[in-house]
């Protein structure tokens, strides 16, 4: 059985006091949640603060990005070794904002996934198409290229250590959302692609989560889809009440 994953991506939001308050609210509201994997991904500077607040909780801490070199003269970068050292459980890799704004390509994303796996971090590997790509009916071609390039030279045995996040770029922060049927269609395509790259048994165990304007009022229909195993939540993770509702709304077999 695939354990659902709900990750809150705070992006470049919160100050220290806000991060503490938000974490305390989420921790309090999610007491006893053991059947789901919940992760908070605050900005780098608050990782240790959030980690401290979450002591004694099943909620884990994740990072929003990292650099594939373990150390060196890379001013401004944070290595996966460092993230692991301070207690991170996972790390978001290849988010569309990293791809679009910071021009990260598939090669660097592939290197990051390998580096994260090497130190025992769980990658949340993001893929997704632009609006014009969906309108041109090239969604599957785009997703195929991103998945194959991102997982290049990665052992199929490691696939189940990776969480794949399907985020249609046109639905991120726009208020628009893929219908549950549209999301399920792409999730199933990704699972079949993973089966082609590994085996049906391995692909069946890989968790594929959805991101893109996830809210308390749409999570139940999304998570009810056969191949949607949770959510990567952006704006709705910035208030404890909405994030808790999303976590509680993820109900899987």
C-alpha positions in Angstrom: 0.0 0.0 0.0 1.3 3.5 -0.9 1.3 5.8 2.1 -0.1 9.2 1.2 2.3 12.2 1.2 1.2 15.7 1.9 4.0 18.3 1.6 3.7 22.0 2.3 5.9 24.2 0.2 6.2 27.6 1.9 8.3 29.0 -0.9 9.7 32.4 0.0 7.2 33.2 2.7 7.2 33.7 6.5 9.5 35.4 9.0 10.9 33.5 12.0 7.9 34.2 14.4 5.4 33.3 11.6 7.3 30.1 10.8 7.2 29.1 14.5 3.5 30.0 14.9 2.5 28.2 11.7 4.5 25.1 12.7 3.0 25.0 16.2 -0.5 25.2 14.7 0.1 22.4 12.3 1.8 20.2 14.9 -1.1 20.7 17.3 -3.7 20.0 14.7 -2.1 16.9 13.3 -1.5 15.0 16.6 -2.0 11.3 16.0 -1.5 11.4 12.2 0.4 8.2 11.6 -1.2 6.8 8.4 0.1 9.7 6.3 3.5 11.2 5.6 3.4 15.0 6.3 6.3 17.2 5.4 6.8 21.0 5.9 9.3 22.7 3.5 10.1 26.2 4.9 12.8 28.5 3.5 16.4 27.4 4.3 16.8 29.9 7.1 14.0 28.5 9.1 14.7 24.8 8.6 16.3 24.4 12.1 13.6 26.5 13.8 10.8 24.4 12.3 12.7 21.2 13.1 13.0 22.2 16.7 9.2 22.9 17.0 8.4 19.6 15.4 10.2 17.5 18.0 8.0 14.8 19.2 5.8 15.0 16.1 5.5 12.7 13.2 5.6 15.7 10.8 8.9 15.9 9.0 11.0 18.7 7.6 12.0 19.0 4.0 13.9 21.6 1.9 12.8 23.4 -1.2 16.0 22.9 -3.2 19.7 22.0 -2.9 22.9 21.8 -4.9 24.4 18.6 -6.1 28.0 19.1 -5.0 28.7 17.9 -1.4 30.9 21.0 -0.6 33.2 23.5 -2.2 33.5 27.1 -3.5 29.8 27.5 -4.4 28.8 30.8 -2.8 25.1 30.9 -1.8 24.4 27.2 -2.4 23.3 24.6 0.2 24.4 21.0 -0.3 22.2 17.9 0.3 24.8 16.8 2.8 24.1 19.9 4.8 20.3 19.4 4.6 20.6 15.8 5.8 22.9 16.9 8.6 20.3 19.3 10.1 17.6 16.6 9.9 15.8 17.1 6.6 13.9 14.0 5.5 13.3 15.1 1.9 13.9 17.8 -0.7 11.9 19.3 -3.5 13.8 19.1 -6.8 12.8 20.5 -10.2 9.9 22.6 -9.1 8.5 24.6 -12.1 9.6 27.9 -10.4 13.2 26.6 -10.4 12.9 25.5 -14.0 11.2 28.7 -15.3 12.7 31.5 -13.1 16.1 30.1 -12.4 16.5 28.2 -15.6 17.3 24.8 -14.1 17.5 22.2 -16.8 16.9 18.4 -16.8 20.6 17.7 -16.5 21.0 19.6 -13.3 17.8 18.2 -11.9 19.1 14.7 -12.6 22.3 15.5 -10.8 20.4 16.8 -7.8 18.2 13.7 -7.6 21.3 11.5 -7.6 23.0 13.6 -5.0 19.9 13.6 -2.7 19.6 9.8 -2.9 23.3 9.4 -2.2 22.9 11.0 1.2 19.6 9.4 2.1 17.3 12.3 1.3 14.0 11.6 -0.4 13.6 13.6 -3.6 10.2 15.2 -4.4 10.7 15.2 -8.1 8.5 17.8 -9.9 7.3 17.5 -13.5 4.6 19.4 -15.4 3.6 21.1 -18.6 3.1 24.8 -19.5 -0.4 26.0 -20.5 0.6 26.3 -24.2 2.0 22.7 -24.1 -1.4 21.4 -22.8 -3.2 23.5 -25.4 -1.0 22.0 -28.1 -1.7 18.4 -26.8 2.0 17.8 -26.0 1.5 17.1 -22.3 2.6 13.5 -22.5 5.6 14.3 -24.6 6.8 17.0 -22.2 6.2 14.8 -19.1 8.0 11.8 -20.8 11.0 13.9 -21.5 11.2 15.4 -18.0 10.8 12.0 -16.3 13.2 10.1 -18.5 15.8 12.9 -18.3 15.4 13.3 -14.5 15.7 9.6 -13.8 18.6 9.0 -16.3 21.1 6.5 -14.9 19.2 6.1 -11.7 18.7 2.5 -10.7 15.1 1.3 -10.8 15.7 0.0 -7.3 15.8 3.6 -6.2 12.6 4.7 -7.8 10.5 3.9 -4.8 12.7 6.3 -2.8 11.5 9.1 -5.0 8.2 10.9 -4.8 7.1 12.2 -8.1 5.0 15.4 -8.0 2.9 16.2 -11.1 2.3 20.0 -11.1 0.7 21.4 -14.3 2.5 24.8 -14.4 -0.7 26.5 -15.6 -2.4 25.6 -12.3 0.4 26.7 -9.8 -0.7 29.8 -7.9 -3.3 30.7 -10.5 -6.4 29.5 -8.8 -6.9 27.2 -11.8 -6.8 23.5 -11.2 -6.7 20.4 -13.3 -9.9 18.4 -12.9 -9.5 15.2 -10.9 -9.9 13.3 -14.2 -7.2 15.4 -16.0 -4.8 14.9 -13.0 -5.5 11.1 -12.9 -4.9 10.8 -16.6 -1.4 12.3 -16.2 -0.6 10.4 -13.0 -1.5 7.1 -14.7 0.7 8.0 -17.7 3.6 8.7 -15.3 3.0 5.4 -13.5 3.0 3.5 -16.9 6.2 5.3 -17.9 7.8 4.3 -14.6 6.8 0.8 -15.3 8.4 1.0 -18.7 11.6 2.3 -17.1 11.6 -0.3 -14.3 8.8 -2.8 -13.8 5.1 -2.8 -13.0 5.8 -4.0 -9.4 8.2 -1.0 -8.8 6.0 1.5 -10.5 3.0 0.3 -8.4 4.9 1.3 -5.2 6.1 4.8 -6.4 4.1 7.6 -4.9 2.9 10.2 -7.3 1.4 13.4 -5.8 -0.5 16.3 -7.3 0.3 20.0 -7.0 -1.3 23.0 -8.4 -3.8 25.2 -6.5 -4.6 22.4 -4.0 -7.2 23.5 -1.5 -9.4 22.0 1.2 -12.4 22.0 -1.1 -10.7 20.0 -3.9 -8.4 17.6 -2.1 -11.0 14.9 -1.5 -11.9 14.5 -5.2 -8.2 14.6 -6.2 -7.0 12.1 -3.6 -9.9 9.8 -4.5 -8.3 9.1 -7.8 -6.5 5.8 -8.1 -3.1 7.1 -8.9 -3.0 10.3 -6.9 -1.1 9.6 -3.6 -1.3 13.0 -1.9 -0.4 16.6 -2.6 2.3 19.2 -2.9 0.6 22.2 -1.4 1.7 25.8 -2.0 -0.3 28.8 -0.8 -2.8 26.7 1.2 0.1 25.4 3.4 0.7 28.9 4.8 -2.3 28.7 7.2 -2.5 25.9 9.7 -6.2 25.5 9.3 -6.2 25.0 5.6 -3.2 22.7 5.6 -4.7 20.6 8.3 -7.9 20.3 6.3 -6.0 19.2 3.3 -4.1 16.6 5.2 -7.3 15.3 6.7 -8.9 15.3 3.3 -6.4 12.9 1.8 -8.1 9.5 2.1 -6.6 6.6 0.3 -7.2 2.8 0.3 
